[in-house]
Structures are given as C-alpha cells and as structure tokens.
Amino acid sequence: MTATAHVIAFLIWPETRPTTLALAEEALRVAQRVHPDVSYELRFLQAEPPVEGQWRLPGEPWAGRLEGCQRVFLLADEPPTQVTPVLASALKQLARSGISIGALSAGVYPLAQLGLLDGYRAAVHWRWQDDFTERFPKVIATSHLFDWDRDRLSACGGLAVLDLLLAVLARDHGAELAGAVSEELVVERIREGGERQRIPLQNRIGSSHPKLTQAVLLMEANIEEPLTTDEIAQHVCVSRRQLERIFKQYLNRVPSQYYLELRLNKARQLLMQTSKSIIQIGLSCGFSSGPHFSSAYRNFFGATPREDRNQRRSASPFEIAPAAAERG
C-alpha cells in the first residue's frame, strides 16, 4: 500500500446486511482496478461485540482503529438503540479533528444521537422519516438519495450507497474515474444526491384507499396527455363529486390540483436530469404552450423553469441546495 493511500474505515453494527457494505466496497475496489494511481486502504471494524451464535460481517473490533482514517462510514440496516460511551467519545474526537464522517442506511441514527448531525442535511430512508424527524429535530432530514454537507456524508440505503461512493470517487479523483467505475459496474447512470427517493405510492399519498390509489396511478401513467377529472372518475368507477371528496379528505386538494402538482414535479425532474429543451419538457408534461408551462411552474416553485435549471447547474455538484419543498 502506498503512502498516499486514502484510509477509509467502515464501522459496522450487528445485523448489517452484506449488500450495504458490498456496494460501497465494490466501488472502491473497482476504482483501484481500473486506475492504477488510485489507492484506498479499507478497514472493516465491528462497532459492537457480536452476539454469540449470530451471523455477522467480517471485521475487527473497532477499538484503537479509527485514528489515521481520512473517512469513516457508519453502517447499520436497523437503527441502533445506543452508542457505547467509548465509541461515542472516539467519534466526537474524529468530528472535532475535521475527519469526514459518513452514514449509510440507518447509520444516520448513531451520528444523530451524538449530535454530530445537528445543523447538517442527512438523507434518511423514507421508512424512518417520521421517526427520525421527531427524534432529531436539529437535523435537516431529507428524502434525497444521498447528501454531502460539508464533512458529513449520508446515503439513505440500497443503491444510493453506490451513488454516494461514486460521488466520493469523483470528488477524490475526478468525474472521469467515477464514470469508468459506473461503466464497469453496468450502472445505467450516475444519480445526483439531490434526487429524491422513490417512495411507494401508499406512503406518498398517506392512504390505502383503493379508489384514490387507482386515480393517482392513472394520473402518473398519463402525464403527457392529462385526463380530465370526469375521465378519471369514470375509469375508477365513482362519480366526479365522490372522487373530489376522496382527494379532499386524504390529500387536502382537488384532483385537478394534485394532477397539476404531479406534472410539475415530473417536469422539474426532467429539467434537472436531462438536456431536453424547456418547451419539450413542458409539452411532455401536458402543458399546451411554453408560457402556460412557465407560469404554472413559477407559481408552484417560485422560479421559472429556466431560472431553476440555471441555478441548479451553477451549483457545485456535491453541495447542491435542498430542492424546493414539496407542497403537501
């Protein structure tokens, strides 16, 4: 191992699934294989003593092994109940020394418990959003895939772990290497941290009402050529008035308003993720003209499509301001 190796420690809690660690490790291993000048020393450390007879990922006890690390990632697939005082002291010392500390999946919990995420953005899996926000109000919990806020990194879990590690490679060695690694791993595209998690429909709308679910699925399937409220009501076999009552009761808006917001959010996603022209995006999201699209977009997001796109592109790729709050 060369003297210039980046030392990265993975601090693993019991019952962490292999996939979470494998995604992060593989990105770094592949980077070293495709680029001979890239050098990482990886340390795999157990945050807590294993329970007798319980399967666990390989790793040494963490004690005394956090010094000399450039980055430390905390891995957990379920929120740990506590952090031992000795480990808490070691992590706080790392934070005071300016070491980058990351959290993958439920690894955000121990960092938040220690106050090391206060005032920072942190990507929290949608399953834990309500619980985490209630328990840690000083943390700016987001529904992003991952967040890189100063010296704190977090990924919500799943494939977002790989997205975050590709961002690490891009920061350390340039976008070309991150692209080469993604090609080696057959990743369709490199996702940015500010992209939002795909939350299951029932969780997004906060209801399991079958007619509401059917109506929203119809709307999502008909973005380019929007259906009328009467057509949607006919498809889900209720009257227009009944459909409006259901939307008002569960989503606090009429169907046409929800449909418009759905189309505008889709348009914003296309603005940020594609090079399509603004007029193409407007038409693909069911708007009849450029001025109509621009006016509706500005009323909802507070900026025109062009202003929003330009602001996003002028931001640093790893320090992007949080997206405009979703109307709820």
N, C-alpha and C positions, 0 to 999 in steps of 0.2 A: 504494500500500500504506500502510495507516495505521500510526501509531507503535505501536499496541498489538498488532500482528500477532505471532502465535507463529511463531518461526522454527524450522522442522524440516528437518534435513538427512538425506538418505538416502545412506549411504556404500555403494557398490555394488561387489562383487567381480566379476571377469570370469566370463562364462558364466551369470550370474544370468538366470533366465527372466523374460520380461516380466510374466507373471501375478502373480508375487510382488510386484513393485513396483506394478502396476496396481491391485491390491486395496487397498493402503494409500493410494495417491494418490487413487483414486476416492472413498473415504470422506471424505477431507478436501475434495476439490473439491465434492462434493455438499453437504456441510455449509455451505460458503460460499454455495452457490446457494440453499439453502432458508432460510437465516437470514442476513440482511444484516449483522448485527453480528459475525458470525464472520469472522475474518481469519487466514489462515495464509500464511506465505511459505515455499515449498518449494524446497529446494536439492538438486540431484541431482549427486552427486560420485563420481568414479571412485577406488576405493581403490588400484588398481594400474594402471600403464600398460597399455593394451590390446595384445594380441599382434597383430602385423602380419597383416592379412587375416582376422582373427577378428571375427565379428559381436559387437556389444556394445550395451548400452543407452546412450542419450544421457546426457551428463553431463560436467562439467568436472573437471580434476584437483583432488583434494581440498586440496592444499597451501594453507594460509592461509585456508581457507574454513570452518573449524569454529568459529571464535570468533563469539560473539553468538548461538549457537543455544540454544534452550530444550530441545530434544531432538535426539538423534542416533540414527538407526537403522542398524544394520549388516545388509546384505542379502547372502546367499550361498545358492546352491542345492546346492553341494557344499562340504564342509569345506575352507577354505583351508589350505594347508600351513604358511604363516608370515605374520607381520605385519612389515612393514619397521620398522626402529628408529625412523625419524622419525614414522611414523604411530602406533607404539606409544607414543611419548612424548606425542604430542598427545592420544591417547585417555586416557592416565593423568592428564594435566593436566585434562581435562574432568571426569573422575571426582573428582579432588581438589576441584574447584570446585563440586561438587554438582549438575552437569548430569545430567538423566535420560538414560540410555543404553539403547537397546533393541536386540534382536537378532531378526531374522526368519529362520526356517528355519535353515540352517547358520551364520548369523551368530553363533550362540552360541559357535562354536569360537574365533574370534579373541578374543572377550571372555574366554573361559575361559583361553586361552593366556597372556593378560596378567595373570591373577589377578584380574580385575575382577568375576568372579562367585563368588569364594571366599566361602562362607557365605551365598550367596543361593540362592533357588529359581530354577530355569530350566527352561522347557518344552523338551523335546528330542524330536524326531521319533522314533517307535518304531524306525525303521531304524537309528538311531545310538545307541540307548540303551546297549547293552552297551559299545560302543567309547568313548562319551563318559564313562560312569561309571568305566571303568577308567583312562582318561587323566586325568580331573579329579576325583579323589575328594573334594576340598574343596567342590565344587559340589553343591548339593542338586538333582540331576536328577529331574524329574518327568515323568509321562506326561500331564500336563494339556494342554488346548488352548493356553492361554497362562498366564503368571504375571506378576504385578505385585508385586514385592517391593521395597519402599522406592523407590530411584531406579534400579532395574533392571527392564526390561520384556523379555519374550521370548515369541515365538509359535512353535509347532512347525512351522508351514508350512501351505501350502494355504489353505483358507478360514479357518483360525484367525488368519491375518494380518488379515482383515477384522474378526473378533471382537475382536481386540486394539485395532484403531483405533476401533471403536465404543466400547470402554471408555475410550479416550483422550478421545473427544468427550464422553462422559458425565461424566468427571472435570473436563474443562475448562469445559463449558457446560451440563451437566445431562442427566438421563436423557431428557427430552422431545426434545431435539435428536437424541440417539442413536437414539431411536425413529423420528423423522421420516426420518433418513437410511436406516435399515434398511427402512422402507416404500418409500422412493424406489428402493432397490436390490432390492426384492422379496425381502428376506431373511425367511424363514419365522418365525424367532425369534432373539432375541439370546442367544447362548450365553455362559454364565459361564466364566471362566478355569479354575475348578476341575473342570470336566467333563473326563472322560478321553477320550483319543484312541480312535477305533475301530480296534483293531489286528486285522489279518487273522487268521482262525482258526488257521491253521498256526503263525503266530508266537506267538499267545496260548497255545496248548497245547504248543508246543515240539516238535511231531511232525507228520509227514505220514502216519502210519499210517492207512490208509483206513477201517478199522472204527472207530477212535477218532474220526476226523473225522465219520463218519456219525452216531455216537452223540451227539456234542456238538451237532451241528446239530439232531438230533431233540429234544434237551433244550431248546435255545434256542427251538424252534418250539412247545414245549408247556410253557409256564410256568404258565399259569392252571390247567390240569388235568394235573398231572405224571403221566408214565408210570411204571410200576414197572420195576425193573431187568430182570425177566423179559421184559416187553413190549419194552423197548429191545433186549435181546439177540435177541429173535425178529425184530424189524424189520431188524437189521443182519446177520442170519443167522449168529450164533455162539451158543455156549452161555453161560449165565449165568456159569459159572466162568471161561470164556475171556475174557469181557468184563471181569470183575473183575481178571483177571491183566493185561490190556492197560492198564486205568486205573492199576493199582498200579505197573506198570513205567514208564509215561510221565508220569503225573501224581501219583504217590505218594499216592493216595487211592482209595477205592472209588467206584463210580459214584454211589451214593446221596449220599455226602458232597459230591462235585463238583456234583451237581444242586442240592443244598440251597444251596451257596455261590453258584451261578449265580442262583438265585431271590432270594436275599437281596441280592445286588448289584443286581439289577433293581429290587427294592423300594426300595433306598436311592436309586437314580437317580430313581424316581418321587417319593419323599419330597422330594427337593431341587428337582425341576424342575416339579412340578405342585401344585395345591391340593387334590387328592383327599384324602379322609379317610384316616386310618391304617387303619381297618378295610377300606375299599375297596381300598387298596393291598395289604393282606395277602391278601385273597381273590383279587385279580387275579394274585397271585404264588403261588397254590397252597396257601395256609395255611387251615386249616379254621376257625380262630377267632382273635379278637383276642389272647387270652392266649398261644396257641400261637405266633403271629407275633411277639409282643413278646418272648417268652422266647428263641426262636431268634435273633432279631435282637440281643438283648443279649449272648447267648453268643458271637456272632461279632464284633460291632463294639464291644462294651464299653459300650454305652449303649442305652436303649430307643429305639424309633422316634420317640417324642415328644421325648425329650431331644436326640436327634441333629438333628431338624428345628429345634427351638428354638435350639440352639446355632448352626446354620448361618445362621438368619435374623437372629440378633443380631450376627453378624459383619459387618464392613464389606464391601460388595460387591466391593471391589478388593483387600482384604487378608485373604482367606479362608485359614484354616489348611489345610495339606495334608490331604486326605481320609485316613481310616483306611487303614493299609497293607493291600493286598490279601494275602490268605493264599495262599501259594504253596508 
